[in-house]
Amino acid sequence: MTVGYGFNATLTARPGAADELVALLLSGLDEGNPAASEHCLVYLICRSASAPDTIHITEGWTSEEDHHRIFAGAAAQAIVAKIGALVVGEGTYTDYVPVGGKAQF
């Protein structure tokens, strides 16, 4: 499968909530959660080295339609519902169409 749709998002955690936010986002990889879907090909959670309350999310999906369908489900909505209490303000979001690169963990 190839990545046909992706995005980057940046969230700022409330003071003292960055670890909880990272754990919540990483729970998206658990079986039954959105990033465990066969349609999610890239799911990367990073903290800023200079501003540890800043969390960066990179996702790559087989298609935009698959992303929206998976995120409309109960598991994804349960995670999304918890994010609001852990962040300050609105996050930034940039969608994209990947053209190449490498990911290895």
N, C-alpha and C positions, 0 to 999 in steps of 0.2 A: 504494500500500500504506500501511497505517497501523500504528503501533506498538501492539501489543496487550500487550506484556510488556517490562519493563525492570528494570534494577537499577543500584545504585551500589555500588561496592566501594572500600575504602581499604586500601592496603598501605603498610607502612613498609619502605623499602629498608635493607639493611645499610649501615653507613658506607662511603662510596666506591662503592656499587653503584647509586645512583639513576639515573645516565645509562644504564647497561646495562639496568636494569629498564625504563625508559621506551622504549629502543630495542627491547627484546624485545616489549613490549606493542604498540608501533606496527607491528611486523612482522606483527601480526595482520591488518593491512590489505592485505598483499601477496597477490597472486593465489594462490588455492588455500587461503588461510588463513581462519579463521572470520569475521572482520570484513569480508572481501571478498564474503561470501555475499549474495545478493539479499535474504535474510531479516534481515540485520543493517542496520537503518535508521539507527541512531545508534551511534557509537563514538568516545568522547571520552576522551582521556588528559590529565590535568592534574597539575601539581606544585603543592603548597602554596607560596604566596608567603612565608609565615613559617617553614615547616619543609620545606625542599627535599627531604628524604628521604621525605616523605609524598606518595604518589601516589594520585590519585583516578581511578577508572574509571567512566564512565557508558555503559551500553549500552541500546539499544532494539531490540527484535526484533518480527517480525510476530506471533509467539506464543511461549509458554513451551515448547511442544512443539518448535518449530523450533530454539529456542536449545539445548535439551537434545540434540536429534538432531545438530546441527552440532558441539557440544562433545564428543560421544561419538566423533567422528572422529579419525583419526590426526594430522592437522595441528594441531588444537586441543590434543590430549593432549601433543604434542611441546612446545608452548609452555608449557602448564601444568607439565610436568615440570621445566622450567628455572626457573620462578618461585621455587620453594622455596629454592633456593640463594642467591637475591638478596634475600630478605625476612627480617625479624625478626618472630618471633611469628606470631599468626594475624591475618589481615585482618578487617575488618568488612564485612558484606554486608547490603544492604537491597533487597528486591525491591519492585516497584511496578507499577501499571497507569497509564501516562501518560493525562492528560486534556486536554492541550493545551500549547502553547508555541511556541518558535521555535528553530531551529538554522541558522546560516549561517556558512560558513567561507570 
